[in-house]
Amino acid sequence: MFYLFLLIAVFLVIIIILASIQFYNIVFRGFAPFISTKFNAILSILKELDLSGEETVYELGAGKAGFLRAVEQRFNISNLIGVEYSWWPYLLAKMQIIISGSKIQIIRKDIFKVNLKEANIIYCFLSPEMMEKLENKFKEECQKGTLIISYHFRIKNLEPEKVIKESDNNIYFYRI
């Protein structure tokens, strides 16, 4: 019985530590909080995409990789890469991918340290500050024709190719 309580205590300490790191990253480092894209928004995005199956699709700040899982199911694309820095969403995504047998690759890395030169499509649901910081990275690293999709937040100095109104949010499509 003692070992069960010890195991529960260790588990709770780990959860508190991970939650504290997440809180620190959001409040002091400007990271986007762990909020999933609404499923209706993902469906709206998928309706706009015409993919061959050969594309490389990234989800920056992937969380549980909901966008990538939907793309994989709809288009059967095998080169799907989710980038998540926070431990908790990363572990959740990793477990879901293993359980489902998905081909999605989840990388635990800072999105600013990931090279996006191979990306054909990049999906983001981040904060306005993060989108502003990513603008130069997109321009410098992405190949011509790369599609950037941003849920809810604009990229300040880029003109969207298309804007879809989804409930109380917008979905912005940009072409590099």
C-alpha atoms as one frame of an Amber mdcrd trajectory, in Angstrom:
protein
   0.000   0.000   0.000   2.899   2.327   0.810   4.367   1.851  -2.669   1.041
   2.712  -4.281   0.923   6.006  -2.376   4.546   6.653  -3.270   3.827   5.983
  -6.930   0.813   8.328  -6.867   2.885  11.024  -5.115   5.666  10.760  -7.721
   3.087  10.918 -10.522   1.517  14.047  -9.004   4.915  15.709  -8.588   5.687
  15.028 -12.259   2.342  16.524 -13.314   2.956  19.612 -11.164   6.425  20.056
 -12.655   5.128  19.724 -16.243   2.261  22.143 -15.521   4.716  24.634 -14.000
   6.958  24.453 -17.065   3.926  24.977 -19.327   2.816  27.975 -17.224   6.327
  29.480 -17.347   6.537  29.045 -21.130   3.169  30.714 -21.687   3.577  33.610
 -19.247   7.272  34.433 -19.533   8.380  33.101 -22.925   5.297  33.998 -24.987
   4.441  30.450 -26.045   0.920  29.704 -27.203  -1.233  27.860 -24.654  -2.298
  24.273 -25.273  -5.628  24.829 -27.048  -6.766  22.528 -29.831  -8.192  23.762
 -33.116 -11.952  23.317 -33.333 -12.857  20.279 -35.414 -15.201  22.331 -37.654
 -12.270  24.604 -38.515 -10.136  21.604 -39.468 -12.951  20.339 -41.708 -13.185
  23.776 -43.368  -9.447  23.749 -44.052  -9.535  20.226 -45.474 -12.270  21.258
 -47.926  -9.907  23.899 -49.330  -6.975  21.545 -49.834  -6.345  19.521 -52.966
  -3.433  17.258 -52.129  -1.741  14.563 -54.206  -0.293  12.620 -51.286   3.307
  13.581 -52.052   3.315  16.775 -49.975   5.223  17.392 -46.758   2.897  18.871
 -44.165   4.025  20.504 -40.926   1.970  21.482 -37.898   3.840  23.997 -35.749
   2.786  23.947 -32.119   1.144  20.639 -32.924  -0.380  19.921 -29.530  -2.153
  16.581 -30.041  -1.591  16.846 -33.824  -5.302  17.060 -34.619  -4.721  18.796
 -37.940  -2.132  16.245 -39.063  -4.340  13.310 -38.036  -7.208  14.744 -40.099
  -4.921  15.295 -43.126  -3.586  11.749 -42.827  -7.101  10.280 -42.753  -8.455
  12.397 -45.600  -5.510  12.397 -48.014  -3.394   9.417 -46.931  -0.239  11.530
 -46.840   2.734   9.834 -45.208   5.086  12.795 -44.726   3.419  14.554 -41.781
   5.536  16.309 -39.182   4.275  17.839 -35.958   6.526  20.130 -33.955   5.702
  20.611 -30.279   7.960  22.028 -27.577   5.835  21.510 -24.454   6.160  18.122
 -22.795   2.522  17.448 -21.934   1.011  17.919 -25.432   4.028  16.184 -26.958
   3.537  13.084 -24.785  -0.209  13.013 -25.473   0.394  13.227 -29.221   3.114
  10.587 -29.104   0.852   8.159 -27.220  -2.079   8.730 -29.590   0.139   8.186
 -32.627   1.582   4.958 -31.232  -1.850   3.615 -30.278  -3.414   4.488 -33.633
  -0.489   3.230 -35.730  -0.211   6.614 -37.454   2.754   7.579 -39.647   2.885
  11.104 -38.190   6.284  12.157 -36.851   6.123  14.255 -33.690   9.267  16.196
 -32.883   9.803  17.809 -29.495  11.696  20.902 -30.541  11.521  24.680 -30.571
   9.717  25.676 -33.784  12.383  28.304 -34.467  15.044  25.584 -34.607  13.223
  23.411 -37.149  14.178  23.865 -40.797  11.047  24.299 -42.929  12.678  24.135
 -46.372  10.982  20.798 -47.218   7.500  21.965 -46.188   4.772  22.281 -48.797
   2.069  23.118 -46.245   2.467  24.557 -42.749  -0.416  24.790 -40.292  -0.286
  26.993 -37.176  -2.623  27.869 -34.311  -0.288  30.014 -32.256  -0.329  33.408
 -30.554  -0.095  36.716 -32.465   3.427  37.213 -31.069   4.564  33.815 -32.311
   3.058  34.407 -35.759   4.875  37.725 -36.003   8.174  36.049 -35.101   7.566
  33.243 -37.613   7.011  35.594 -40.549  10.735  36.041 -41.299  11.391  32.327
 -40.799   8.718  31.508 -43.375  10.155  33.986 -45.872  13.741  32.772 -45.393
  13.258  29.004 -45.222  10.129  28.061 -47.152  10.290  27.240 -50.824   8.278
  29.295 -53.264   4.668  28.110 -53.313   4.571  26.881 -49.706   1.094  27.232
 -48.246   0.889  28.659 -44.724  -2.427  28.174 -42.935  -3.026  30.129 -39.738
  -6.051  29.601 -37.563  -7.321  32.723 -35.842  -4.216  34.932 -36.118  -2.937
  36.875 -39.135   0.637  37.160 -40.234   1.125  40.881 -39.900   3.024  41.777
 -43.090   1.733  39.103 -45.456  -1.404  39.410 -47.534  -3.609  36.317 -47.270
  -4.453  34.487 -50.475  -7.765  33.463 -48.946  -9.664  34.022 -45.685 -12.374
  31.681 -44.455 -14.723  32.808 -41.728 -15.344  29.944 -39.329 -17.803  30.767
 -36.528 -16.072  33.481 -34.516 -12.599  32.889 -35.968 -10.878  33.330 -39.314
  -8.633  30.909 -41.153  -5.891  32.613 -43.161  -4.195  31.026 -46.190  -0.874
  32.534 -47.307   1.343  31.549 -50.228   5.090  32.166 -49.975
